[in-house]
Amino acid sequence: VQLQASGGGLVQAGGSLRLSCAASGRTFRSYSMGWFRQAPGKDREFVAVVWRETANYADSVKGRFTISRDNAKNTVYLQMNSLKPDDTATYYCAAAQALAGTEPDEYDYWGQGTQVTVSS
């Protein structure tokens, strides 16, 4: 499985961005798809995951971010609203062949990352 993330950019605090992650492979619908982020000098941090139509979020983004998937397009999205400077990071999408949660080690495939910068 190959993952291609896109949609990052520079946005002011309070603004919105939508990240996309396009996946190769014919079994996309069976994968757990997650988003993680990593700021300079910090560990990779769980953001959100979707398995089938069930989603789970980090407390820090709950109510502001929404993860969704389009199985017909083999794509997972992360809609980010009410962005804060603390959301600044490189965002990575990841795929797991089984039900996956919040730990990076649970995921089998990773995209290349897309930079999100939120200015104050």
C-alpha positions as CSV (number, residue, x, y, z in Angstrom):
1,V,0.0,0.0,0.0
2,Q,1.3,3.4,-0.9
3,L,0.0,6.6,0.7
4,Q,0.1,10.1,-0.6
5,A,-0.8,12.9,1.7
6,S,-1.6,16.4,0.5
7,G,-3.4,19.6,1.5
8,G,-1.1,21.1,4.1
9,G,-0.2,24.8,4.1
10,L,0.0,28.0,6.0
11,V,-3.2,29.3,7.7
12,Q,-4.0,31.8,10.4
13,A,-5.3,30.8,13.8
14,G,-9.0,30.1,13.6
15,G,-8.8,29.0,10.0
16,S,-9.4,25.6,8.3
17,L,-7.6,23.1,6.2
18,R,-8.5,19.8,4.7
19,L,-5.9,17.1,4.4
20,S,-6.2,14.2,1.9
21,C,-4.5,10.9,1.8
22,A,-4.8,8.8,-1.3
23,A,-4.1,5.1,-1.0
24,S,-3.2,2.5,-3.6
25,G,-4.6,-1.1,-3.3
26,R,-7.9,-2.8,-3.7
27,T,-8.5,-3.6,-0.1
28,F,-8.6,0.0,1.1
29,R,-12.0,-0.3,2.7
30,S,-10.8,-3.0,5.1
31,Y,-7.9,-0.9,6.5
32,S,-7.9,1.3,9.5
33,M,-6.7,4.8,8.4
34,G,-5.1,7.1,10.8
35,W,-3.6,10.6,11.0
36,F,-0.6,11.4,13.2
37,R,1.4,14.6,13.5
38,Q,4.9,15.5,14.6
39,A,6.2,18.9,15.6
40,P,9.9,19.6,15.7
41,G,11.5,18.1,18.8
42,K,8.4,16.1,19.7
43,D,7.3,12.5,19.4
44,R,4.8,11.5,16.7
45,E,1.3,12.1,18.1
46,F,-2.0,10.4,17.3
47,V,-4.6,12.7,15.8
48,A,-7.5,10.5,14.5
49,V,-8.3,7.1,13.1
50,V,-11.3,5.7,11.2
51,W,-12.1,2.0,10.9
52,R,-15.1,1.3,8.6
53,E,-17.3,4.2,9.8
54,T,-16.1,4.4,13.4
55,A,-13.8,7.3,14.3
56,N,-11.7,8.1,17.3
57,Y,-9.9,11.3,18.1
58,A,-7.2,12.7,20.3
59,D,-8.6,14.9,23.1
60,S,-6.7,17.8,21.7
61,V,-8.5,17.9,18.4
62,K,-11.9,16.5,19.4
63,G,-14.7,18.8,18.3
64,R,-12.4,20.6,15.8
65,F,-11.1,17.9,13.5
66,T,-13.2,15.4,11.5
67,I,-11.8,12.3,9.8
68,S,-13.7,10.7,7.0
69,R,-13.1,8.2,4.2
70,D,-14.3,7.7,0.6
71,N,-13.8,4.1,-0.2
72,A,-14.7,4.6,-3.9
73,K,-11.8,7.0,-4.2
74,N,-9.4,5.2,-1.8
75,T,-9.0,8.4,0.1
76,V,-9.1,9.5,3.7
77,Y,-9.6,13.1,4.7
78,L,-8.9,15.2,7.8
79,Q,-11.0,18.3,8.0
80,M,-9.4,20.7,10.5
81,N,-11.3,23.7,11.8
82,S,-10.6,26.3,14.4
83,L,-6.9,25.7,14.0
84,K,-4.5,26.8,16.7
85,P,-0.7,27.5,16.6
86,D,-0.3,24.3,18.6
87,D,-1.6,22.3,15.7
88,T,1.5,23.3,13.7
89,A,3.3,20.0,12.7
90,T,4.0,17.6,9.9
91,Y,0.9,15.5,9.4
92,Y,1.2,11.9,8.4
93,C,-1.4,9.4,7.2
94,A,-1.1,5.8,8.1
95,A,-2.8,2.5,7.2
96,A,-3.2,-0.7,9.2
97,Q,-4.5,-4.0,7.9
98,A,-6.4,-4.6,11.2
99,L,-8.3,-2.5,13.7
100,A,-5.8,0.1,14.9
101,G,-5.7,2.7,17.6
102,T,-3.5,5.4,18.9
103,E,0.0,3.9,18.7
104,P,2.2,4.4,15.7
105,D,3.4,0.8,16.0
106,E,-0.1,-0.5,15.2
107,Y,0.2,0.9,11.6
108,D,1.8,-0.9,8.7
109,Y,2.1,1.8,6.1
110,W,2.9,5.5,6.2
111,G,2.7,8.4,3.8
112,Q,5.4,11.1,3.3
113,G,3.8,13.8,5.5
114,T,2.4,17.2,4.7
115,Q,3.3,20.4,6.6
116,V,0.6,22.4,8.4
117,T,1.6,25.8,9.9
118,V,-0.8,27.8,11.9
119,S,0.2,31.4,12.5
120,S,-1.0,33.4,15.5
